[in-house]
Amino acid sequence: MKYFTALAAAAALLTAPILAKPAAAQTEIRISHAAPLNSSLHDAFTLIKTRMEAKFPGAVRVTVHGASSLFRQGTELPAMQRGNLEMSSPVTFEIEAQLPEYGAFGAAYLFRDADHLIKTFRSDIGKEFADDVASKMGIVILDTAYLGTRTVNIRSDKPILKPADLSGVKMRMPPGPAFQALARALGATAVSMPITEVYLGLKTGSIDAQDNPINMTRDWKFQEVTAQVILTKHLVQPVFIAIAKPFFDKLTPDQQAELRSAAREAADIQIARTLKDEADATETFRAAGIKIVEPDVAAFRAAVQEQYRLGNLAEKWKPGLQARIEAVR
């Protein structure tokens, strides 16, 4: 009896279907950023999602969370460093907080235009910067895009032509000491506030102004509570497509290569669209009756440089970096 029971058990094992190996775990890349969903930056990250999922179907899943819907503005970078987020779009001021030697990248009136900015970050200067960010912060900069050129946008019709005219004006700035110093240099009183609170702040008068690229003022609908745009053009601002290095290192070589390639394509498209968006937004605002003011930019530039000198801000910068950037053609 035991003999036949053993035979039956053996037969059952032989005829049982061979179990397939467990499927490889899907790699999930979460991208968090503060820009609105109708922005060129959001479109850039969506392109990365499309390319990665098409190249690695079923193996890679990418989710894009815009308008600070996953992490609050200013918290994405530390979230990547803690391993709580895979990708985001840090700006120079956030990196400067940990690597003050690169504070020159956030200096007002440093970059002449978007072309100068991109050439700088795609040169040896940008490579040195990216290498330091990777080794010292654990963040891989995949590519650099163009956030826009920041200008002063004010809710009243108060004449603003020079820095002294901004005296007493409460101007919202993103969180961080470097942004606060920039507001003071422009002549305004800095108010730290997440971008998602700016519309209500302008509407209620808790702030008088905000500084953003004109296309972002439009994308966030701030023009509905803005009387005039002052073209100070004080900051030609880069934005980085970045990923946590420990996570990036775990990707396969093919996945890393595709991600870098997708980031370059996304950045190129984002830059071109942002330049067009800035021109379109300016004309849209003029047609809507919003004043577009050409101030004394030389006076603003001089005031900023004096503030940097008095505050000894440049003393922390990497020696020779500013001159190298200015020499890029």
FIDO-298564 format. One line per field, with one value per residue (C-alpha): residue number from 1; residue in three letters; y, z, x. Coordinates in pm, 1 decimal, decimal comma, m for minus. Example, Ala and Ser with C-alpha at 12.3 -4.5 7.8 and 13.67 -1.06 7.14 Angstrom:
<atoms>
seq	[1/2];
type	[ALA/SER];
yy	[m450,0/m106,0];
zz	[780,0/714,0];
xx	[1230,0/1367,0];
</atoms>
This chain:
<atoms>
seq	[1/2/3/4/5/6/7/8/9/10/11/12/13/14/15/16/17/18/19/20/21/22/23/24/25/26/27/28/29/30/31/32/33/34/35/36/37/38/39/40/41/42/43/44/45/46/47/48/49/50/51/52/53/54/55/56/57/58/59/60/61/62/63/64/65/66/67/68/69/70/71/72/73/74/75/76/77/78/79/80/81/82/83/84/85/86/87/88/89/90/91/92/93/94/95/96/97/98/99/100/101/102/103/104/105/106/107/108/109/110/111/112/113/114/115/116/117/118/119/120/121/122/123/124/125/126/127/128/129/130/131/132/133/134/135/136/137/138/139/140/141/142/143/144/145/146/147/148/149/150/151/152/153/154/155/156/157/158/159/160/161/162/163/164/165/166/167/168/169/170/171/172/173/174/175/176/177/178/179/180/181/182/183/184/185/186/187/188/189/190/191/192/193/194/195/196/197/198/199/200/201/202/203/204/205/206/207/208/209/210/211/212/213/214/215/216/217/218/219/220/221/222/223/224/225/226/227/228/229/230/231/232/233/234/235/236/237/238/239/240/241/242/243/244/245/246/247/248/249/250/251/252/253/254/255/256/257/258/259/260/261/262/263/264/265/266/267/268/269/270/271/272/273/274/275/276/277/278/279/280/281/282/283/284/285/286/287/288/289/290/291/292/293/294/295/296/297/298/299/300/301/302/303/304/305/306/307/308/309/310/311/312/313/314/315/316/317/318/319/320/321/322/323/324/325/326/327/328/329];
type	[MET/LYS/TYR/PHE/THR/ALA/LEU/ALA/ALA/ALA/ALA/ALA/LEU/LEU/THR/ALA/PRO/ILE/LEU/ALA/LYS/PRO/ALA/ALA/ALA/GLN/THR/GLU/ILE/ARG/ILE/SER/HIS/ALA/ALA/PRO/LEU/ASN/SER/SER/LEU/HIS/ASP/ALA/PHE/THR/LEU/ILE/LYS/THR/ARG/MET/GLU/ALA/LYS/PHE/PRO/GLY/ALA/VAL/ARG/VAL/THR/VAL/HIS/GLY/ALA/SER/SER/LEU/PHE/ARG/GLN/GLY/THR/GLU/LEU/PRO/ALA/MET/GLN/ARG/GLY/ASN/LEU/GLU/MET/SER/SER/PRO/VAL/THR/PHE/GLU/ILE/GLU/ALA/GLN/LEU/PRO/GLU/TYR/GLY/ALA/PHE/GLY/ALA/ALA/TYR/LEU/PHE/ARG/ASP/ALA/ASP/HIS/LEU/ILE/LYS/THR/PHE/ARG/SER/ASP/ILE/GLY/LYS/GLU/PHE/ALA/ASP/ASP/VAL/ALA/SER/LYS/MET/GLY/ILE/VAL/ILE/LEU/ASP/THR/ALA/TYR/LEU/GLY/THR/ARG/THR/VAL/ASN/ILE/ARG/SER/ASP/LYS/PRO/ILE/LEU/LYS/PRO/ALA/ASP/LEU/SER/GLY/VAL/LYS/MET/ARG/MET/PRO/PRO/GLY/PRO/ALA/PHE/GLN/ALA/LEU/ALA/ARG/ALA/LEU/GLY/ALA/THR/ALA/VAL/SER/MET/PRO/ILE/THR/GLU/VAL/TYR/LEU/GLY/LEU/LYS/THR/GLY/SER/ILE/ASP/ALA/GLN/ASP/ASN/PRO/ILE/ASN/MET/THR/ARG/ASP/TRP/LYS/PHE/GLN/GLU/VAL/THR/ALA/GLN/VAL/ILE/LEU/THR/LYS/HIS/LEU/VAL/GLN/PRO/VAL/PHE/ILE/ALA/ILE/ALA/LYS/PRO/PHE/PHE/ASP/LYS/LEU/THR/PRO/ASP/GLN/GLN/ALA/GLU/LEU/ARG/SER/ALA/ALA/ARG/GLU/ALA/ALA/ASP/ILE/GLN/ILE/ALA/ARG/THR/LEU/LYS/ASP/GLU/ALA/ASP/ALA/THR/GLU/THR/PHE/ARG/ALA/ALA/GLY/ILE/LYS/ILE/VAL/GLU/PRO/ASP/VAL/ALA/ALA/PHE/ARG/ALA/ALA/VAL/GLN/GLU/GLN/TYR/ARG/LEU/GLY/ASN/LEU/ALA/GLU/LYS/TRP/LYS/PRO/GLY/LEU/GLN/ALA/ARG/ILE/GLU/ALA/VAL/ARG];
yy	[0,0/235,7/135,6/240,9/565,1/653,2/578,4/802,0/1086,3/1054,9/1050,5/1362,3/1543,2/1435,1/1545,6/1875,1/2183,3/2339,7/2670,9/2975,4/3181,4/3484,7/3791,7/4052,6/4334,2/4641,7/4948,5/5252,6/5606,0/5878,8/6233,8/6527,4/6893,1/7225,4/7353,3/7360,3/7077,0/7298,2/7395,6/7298,3/7139,5/6905,1/6815,6/6741,2/6491,1/6338,9/6282,1/6100,6/5884,1/5800,4/5706,0/5495,0/5298,3/5242,9/5125,9/4898,1/4784,5/4620,9/4662,3/5037,2/5246,5/5625,1/5855,5/6234,0/6444,2/6815,4/7127,5/7004,0/6729,1/6469,2/6675,5/7043,3/7281,1/7278,1/6931,0/6723,6/6741,3/6613,9/6352,0/6219,3/6221,4/6024,8/5767,7/5875,8/6006,5/5908,3/6218,4/6590,3/6930,3/7111,1/7463,9/7624,1/7777,6/7437,2/7295,8/7608,1/7546,8/7233,8/7335,3/7710,8/7709,3/7694,3/7997,3/8187,7/7982,9/8154,6/8506,3/8766,8/8904,7/8624,7/8451,6/8672,1/8459,0/8101,4/8015,0/8127,4/7926,4/7602,1/7635,5/7678,7/7368,1/7160,3/7263,9/7145,2/7384,6/7192,7/6857,0/6960,8/7083,7/6763,1/6548,5/6736,6/6720,3/6344,4/6272,7/6518,6/6521,0/6184,2/6347,7/6275,6/6569,5/6409,0/6737,2/7107,9/7291,7/7657,2/7757,1/8108,6/8460,7/8591,0/8935,3/9132,7/9108,3/9348,5/9368,9/9751,5/10026,3/10180,3/10308,4/10079,8/10189,8/10144,5/9944,7/10225,9/10202,8/9852,6/9978,1/9844,0/9609,5/9262,3/9025,3/8653,2/8447,1/8069,0/7930,5/7956,4/8222,5/8283,5/8382,6/8610,3/8781,8/8828,9/9004,6/9240,7/9311,9/9410,9/9653,6/9457,2/9292,1/8915,3/8691,9/8316,8/8131,7/7814,1/7888,5/7718,4/7997,7/8291,7/8350,7/8393,5/8601,0/8847,0/8851,9/8928,4/9162,1/8955,9/8998,8/9282,1/9111,7/8791,7/8719,0/8453,9/8408,8/8575,9/8243,3/8093,6/8396,8/8304,5/7928,8/7987,3/8248,1/8512,1/8769,3/8769,5/8943,8/9135,4/9496,4/9519,4/9320,0/9490,3/9346,4/9344,7/9020,2/8964,6/8590,3/8366,0/8048,5/7690,4/7393,7/7046,1/6710,0/6506,2/6160,8/6012,3/5854,9/5535,1/5466,7/5556,7/5323,2/5032,9/5079,5/4864,6/5028,8/5030,9/5201,0/5461,1/5537,4/5567,6/5793,0/6027,4/6033,9/6102,3/6378,4/6550,7/6534,8/6656,8/6944,2/7057,5/7059,6/7232,2/7508,6/7585,4/7587,9/7806,8/8069,8/8073,3/8076,7/8382,9/8576,3/8463,7/8549,0/8899,1/8970,5/8813,8/9035,6/9349,0/9263,5/9212,0/9559,2/9452,0/9706,7/9576,6/9808,5/9846,9/9958,9/10086,1/9743,7/9892,8/10033,3/9695,9/9520,8/9767,6/9730,5/9352,5/9357,1/9596,5/9371,1/9073,2/9275,8/9402,7/9060,6/8891,0/8635,0/8592,1/8499,6/8148,7/8098,9/7878,5/8101,7/8197,6/8031,5/8351,8/8468,2/8130,3/8144,7/8499,8/8392,8/8123,1/8219,1];
zz	[0,0/92,8/m233,4/m449,0/m247,4/m317,7/m687,1/m701,3/m533,9/m776,4/m1072,6/m945,6/m927,8/m1279,8/m1431,0/m1238,7/m1458,9/m1439,9/m1257,0/m1439,5/m1279,6/m1091,8/m1314,4/m1252,2/m1027,3/m1215,7/m1173,4/m1074,4/m1129,5/m957,8/m1080,5/m865,0/m966,6/m877,7/m1225,8/m1340,1/m1551,1/m1861,8/m1844,4/m2075,6/m1781,9/m1713,7/m2083,8/m2069,5/m1789,8/m1969,7/m2272,8/m2051,5/m1919,3/m2271,9/m2394,9/m2093,6/m2088,7/m2465,5/m2452,2/m2151,6/m2164,2/m1843,0/m1687,7/m1617,0/m1497,2/m1472,1/m1295,7/m1322,7/m1035,7/m1116,8/m932,2/m604,8/m583,6/m442,5/m254,5/m160,0/m347,6/m188,5/m34,2/m346,2/m331,1/28,0/m54,9/m331,6/m93,9/166,0/m90,9/m80,8/m438,6/m762,0/m987,2/m966,0/m1106,4/m857,1/m924,8/m852,8/m520,3/m374,8/m473,5/m353,0/m4,3/14,4/m225,2/m168,3/m394,3/m686,9/m573,8/m884,0/m1089,2/m904,2/m932,1/m1090,1/m1426,9/m1476,2/m1788,5/m2091,9/m2229,4/m2258,6/m2521,1/m2291,8/m2005,8/m2200,5/m2355,8/m2006,1/m1861,3/m2167,1/m2140,8/m1912,2/m1650,2/m1643,1/m1634,1/m1333,0/m1162,0/m1234,1/m1112,2/m781,6/m736,0/m795,4/m562,8/m283,7/m289,0/m436,8/m719,7/m1090,9/m1320,6/m1643,3/m1831,5/m1795,8/m1918,1/m1917,0/m1657,5/m1799,9/m1726,8/m1398,1/m1387,1/m1122,3/m1144,4/m924,7/m834,0/m823,5/m1078,6/m864,9/m1101,8/m1085,4/m1279,7/m1037,5/m720,0/m485,4/m628,5/m483,6/m130,5/100,2/m168,2/m24,1/m292,0/m276,2/m330,1/m324,6/5,3/71,4/184,3/m163,2/m299,2/1,1/m65,3/m429,7/m332,4/m102,7/m379,1/m609,7/m343,3/m220,0/108,0/69,7/169,6/154,0/13,6/m188,1/m540,5/m482,1/m234,5/m451,7/m635,4/m310,3/m163,4/m453,6/m449,3/m77,3/m64,0/175,8/m91,1/m340,1/m603,0/m719,1/m943,2/m1208,9/m1579,9/m1764,1/m1910,1/m1560,9/m1447,2/m1728,0/m1659,3/m1294,8/m1402,0/m1187,1/m1458,5/m1320,8/m1008,9/m1173,7/m1294,9/m1447,6/m1543,1/m1478,8/m1720,5/m1476,4/m1639,8/m1335,2/m1352,8/m1655,9/m1465,6/m1528,7/m1404,3/m1380,4/m1478,7/m1191,8/m1036,2/m706,3/m766,4/m559,2/m763,5/m1094,5/m1016,1/m983,2/m1333,7/m1614,0/m1851,6/m2124,5/m1892,3/m1787,7/m2148,5/m2254,5/m1957,5/m2044,0/m2408,7/m2320,3/m2081,0/m2356,4/m2601,6/m2333,7/m2238,5/m2599,6/m2657,7/m2324,5/m2399,2/m2740,7/m2606,8/m2308,7/m2534,0/m2747,6/m2440,5/m2302,8/m2625,8/m2654,7/m2291,2/m2330,6/m2627,3/m2453,6/m2149,7/m2363,6/m2543,0/m2205,7/m2087,3/m1842,7/m1842,6/m1968,7/m1823,2/m1939,8/m1621,8/m1571,0/m1589,8/m1539,0/m1203,4/m1095,9/m1205,4/m1007,8/m698,4/m710,6/m750,5/m457,8/m241,1/m328,6/m233,4/95,7/190,9/100,2/m92,4/m366,5/m115,5/m95,1/m470,3/m648,0/m748,2/m1113,8/m1180,2/m1255,7/m1500,4/m1674,5/m1714,0/m1849,2/m2103,4/m2256,9/m2609,9];
xx	[0,0/277,9/452,6/154,9/112,6/475,1/430,6/123,9/307,8/598,3/362,5/190,1/523,2/616,8/286,5/258,1/307,1/649,2/612,3/743,0/1014,4/880,7/867,1/1137,1/1022,3/907,8/1127,6/921,5/1049,3/849,5/909,5/801,6/819,3/656,1/567,6/200,8/69,1/43,5/411,2/695,4/877,2/587,3/580,5/954,3/908,0/609,6/832,6/1083,4/801,3/684,8/1029,8/1127,2/803,3/817,4/1178,6/1127,9/763,2/654,3/999,0/992,5/701,4/730,0/483,3/497,7/360,7/345,9/228,0/382,0/120,1/360,2/621,0/610,3/836,6/1180,1/1142,5/1210,4/1589,2/1620,0/1357,2/1583,9/1880,8/1684,1/1573,5/1208,1/1192,9/1363,8/1359,8/1294,9/1393,5/1619,5/1743,0/2078,4/1972,3/1884,9/2222,3/2403,5/2263,2/2480,1/2758,5/2806,8/3112,7/2868,2/2667,8/2778,6/2530,9/2246,1/2388,0/2162,9/2269,9/2524,3/2390,5/2330,3/2048,5/1925,1/2184,9/2468,9/2317,8/2289,7/2635,4/2778,6/2618,6/2707,9/3072,3/3352,0/3213,1/2887,3/3065,6/3273,6/2958,8/2765,4/3055,9/3067,5/2690,2/2700,2/2994,5/2908,1/2527,7/2433,8/2236,5/2292,4/2218,0/2096,7/2063,7/1992,4/1684,1/1577,9/1319,5/1292,0/1412,2/1276,4/1115,3/928,6/549,0/347,6/m20,2/m41,0/23,9/299,3/572,9/877,3/1182,3/1473,9/1553,3/1449,8/1096,6/1063,9/1129,4/856,1/721,3/662,3/781,3/729,2/1040,1/1088,4/1216,5/1589,9/1838,5/1982,3/1640,9/1585,3/1918,8/1820,8/1495,4/1683,9/1934,3/1649,5/1523,5/1220,3/1122,5/1144,1/853,4/915,9/615,0/548,7/436,5/100,8/9,7/113,0/m217,3/m411,4/m130,6/m147,8/m525,9/m550,3/m252,9/m44,5/224,1/260,8/470,7/633,6/929,3/890,3/950,2/662,5/547,1/519,8/321,0/81,1/87,4/m6,5/m268,0/m97,3/m177,2/m533,1/m397,1/m111,3/m119,3/226,2/531,4/865,2/1121,6/1412,1/1526,0/1741,9/1787,1/1825,1/1748,1/1853,5/1655,9/1804,1/1660,9/1800,8/1782,0/1896,9/2239,2/2184,7/1871,1/2038,9/2330,1/2085,8/1948,0/2086,9/2338,2/2071,3/1822,8/2079,2/2169,6/1806,4/1728,2/2016,0/1913,4/1550,6/1656,0/1857,0/1566,5/1326,1/1556,9/1599,7/1224,3/1160,6/1412,8/1263,0/908,7/998,1/1154,3/840,0/615,1/794,6/741,6/378,3/298,9/443,4/217,2/m83,1/m32,6/1,0/m322,8/m492,4/m392,8/m122,7/158,2/492,9/758,0/1118,4/1300,9/1655,9/1820,2/2167,9/2054,0/1915,8/2236,4/2449,5/2233,3/2257,2/2633,9/2665,3/2448,9/2666,7/2976,1/2836,6/2707,1/3035,4/2831,6/3089,4/3359,4/3213,6/3214,1/3464,1/3756,6/3743,7/3406,9/3218,8/3486,2/3486,2/3108,4/3118,1/3381,5/3159,8/3059,3];
</atoms>
